[in-house]
Amino acid sequence: MRLKNQIQLSMVVKPLNVTVFIIYLAMLLLAITIVPNLPQLDFIANWQDLESTRTIGFFQFISDSISFFSMGIPALITIIAEFKKQSNKKQSRLSLLYILLSIGVAGLISYIMKKSFSEPRPYEIDPRIIQLSVGGGYSLPSGHTTEAFASAMALTLLFPKWYVFIPMFCWASVVGLSRIYLGVHYPFDIFVGMFIGSSVSFTFYTFLFRKYLNHSSTKQPD
């Protein structure tokens, strides 16, 4: 009985297929290469519809939800684990640390790139584009998208299930789309943010946290 409980309680962290991740990154790099040659400003200007208040409100809500989902969900999972008697608290704390570190480092890279490239935002370049959201500083890359994909990738690596992967990556993708629609980022900024966030989370997981997470899963809950 005790052995059965240990098997049920221990969450062995399964590695994401490296081939799948390489294909995913290759697709992002292809998009990063192609998108700058497309009429991005025309796309944003034609997509914005100031009369569609529902669409604007929806994208503003999604854009503003970034911290609630990217850090709130991992924090909630950890808090629930803390109050459950039969849970591996050490592993849940390590998982939270991994997610927060991934988001923090990805955000730092994004901040350094913004300062380095000093790319103006779309609404600052094209008078047809209206600023519909807060967007301080420079454009490249999208900090919101970087954070969203760092969180989505980290949660997918920790919980490699379709019901985690699909909602998290759909949410992260809509965050990226919202930043384009609201006039504060180019599509190019979004793809770069996706690349940074995903790469940082995967790198930390593969080369640092996976060993400790799997090791803690073989121990008794605290």
N, C-alpha and C positions, 0 to 999 in steps of 0.2 A: 504493500500500500504506500509506504514511504517513497519507494523508488518510483512508483507511478506518479505521485504528486510532484516529485522532483522533475520528472520528464515534462509534466504539464506546465510547471511553473517556469522552467528554464527556457528562455527565448534565445535560441542559437541564431546569431546574426548571419544571414546568408549573403555572400558576396554577389554584387551585381555583375552580370556577364560583361566582361571587359570589351568584348567585340561589339556588343550593343552600344556601349558608351562611346567607343571610338567612332562608330557610324554616326551616332548622335552629334558628336563634336565635329565630325567632318561635314555634316549637313549645315551646322551653324557657321563653320568657316566658309563654306560655299556661299551661304547667304551674305556673310560679311563682305565677301569679295564682289558679289553681284549688285547688292542693294545700292552702294554709292553711285553707281552708273545709271540708276533709275531716277525719274522725276519725283523725288520724295516730297518736296514742297507742294507740288501740284496735287499729289495724292492726299496730303493732310488737308489742304484748302478745300478740295472737292468733297472730302469725307465729312468735315465738320458741318453740322446743321444747327444753327443757333435757335431755330424754331422748335427743335425736338428737345424739349425740356426734360422729358423722361430719360432719353438717351444720355444727355449731359449729366443728369442726376445719378443715373446708374454708374457711369464711368467715374464720376467723382467719388461715389461711395466705395467702389472697388479700389480706386487709387488710395483712398484714405484708410482702407482696411489693412494695409500692408503690415503694420506692426502687430495688429491684433492677431492675424493669422500666422505670420512668420515666427513670432516669438510667443504669442499667447497660447497656441495649440501645444507646442512642446512643454511650456510651463505648466499647462493644465494636466498633461499626461503625467508629469513628474509629481505634481501635487496629489493626484489621485493615487499614484503608486505609494506615496509616503503614508497614506492613511489605510492602505490595504495591508493586512497582516501577512498574507502569502504573496509577497512580491519582492523582486530583487531590487532593493532600493539603490544599491551601489550602481547597478547597471542603468537604472533610470536617471540617476544623477550624472553619470558619464555621458549618457545620450544627450541630456540637456546641455552639458558643457560642450559637447561636439557640435551641436546645432548652433549654439550662440557663438562659438569660436569661428565656425564657418561663415556665419553672417557677418561677424565683426571684421574678419580678415578680408572677405570679399568687398565689404563696404569701404575698408581702408584703401584697397587697390582702386576701387571706383573713384574715391576722393582724390587720390594722387593723380589718376588719369585726367580727371576734370581740371585740376590745376595745371597739368602739363600741357593739355591740348587747348584749353580755353576756347572751346567751341561754343559760339552763341546759339541760343535756342531758336526753334523755328519761328515763333511769333516775333522775335527780334529782327528777323531777316525779311520775312514776307508779311506785308500789311494785310493780306487776305486772311491770315491765320490769327485767330483770337486766343489769348491765354485764358483757359478755363479752369486752371488749377495752379496751386502754388508750385513754383519751380525756381528756387533760388540758386544762384551760382551758374555754372556752365552746363552744357548739354551732354557731352560725351564722357562716359556712358550713362545709361539710366540707372540711378541708384536704387529706385523702387524695384526695377526689374532684376537687378543684381541680387538684392535681398530676397525677393520672392523666389527666384530659382535656386539660390543657395539653400533656402529652407525646404523647398519642394524636393530637391535632390537629396538632402540630408535625411528627410523623413522617409523617402522612398528606399534609401539604403538601409535604414534602420528597420523599416517595416515593408519588406518587398512583396506587397500584396496589391492586386489590381484596385481594390477599394481605397487604397492610400494613394497609389500612383496617379490614377486618373483624376480624382478631385483636386489634388495638390497641383498637378501640372496644368490642369485646365484653369484653375484659379491664377496661377503664376502667369500663364499666357494672357489671360484677360487683363491682368495688371499691366503687362507690357502694352497691350492694345489701348488701354485707357490712357496711358501717357502720350501715345501718338494722337489719339482723338482730342485730348484736352490741349493740344498744341504746344506741349513743353518738351517733346522729344521727337527725333527723326526715327524712322524704322531701323536705321543703322545703329543708333544708340541702344535700341532694344536688343538686337541680336548680340551686340558686344556684351551687354549686361547679362544676357542668358549664358553666354560663354564663360564669363568670369565667375558668376555664381555657381554654375554647375561644376566647373573645373575645380574650384576651391573645395567644395564639399566632397567631391569624389576623391581628391588628392588627400585630404585630411583623413577621410575614412579608410582609404586603401593603405596608406603608409603609416598611420599612427593609431587611430582609434579602433580599428577592427580587431586587432589583437587583444586589446584590453577589454573590449566589449564581449568578445567570445570567451575570454578567460573568466570574466565576472559572471557570465551566464552559467558556468559549471559549478559555481559555489552556492551555498545555501543563502536564501534571502536574509537580509539583516533584521 
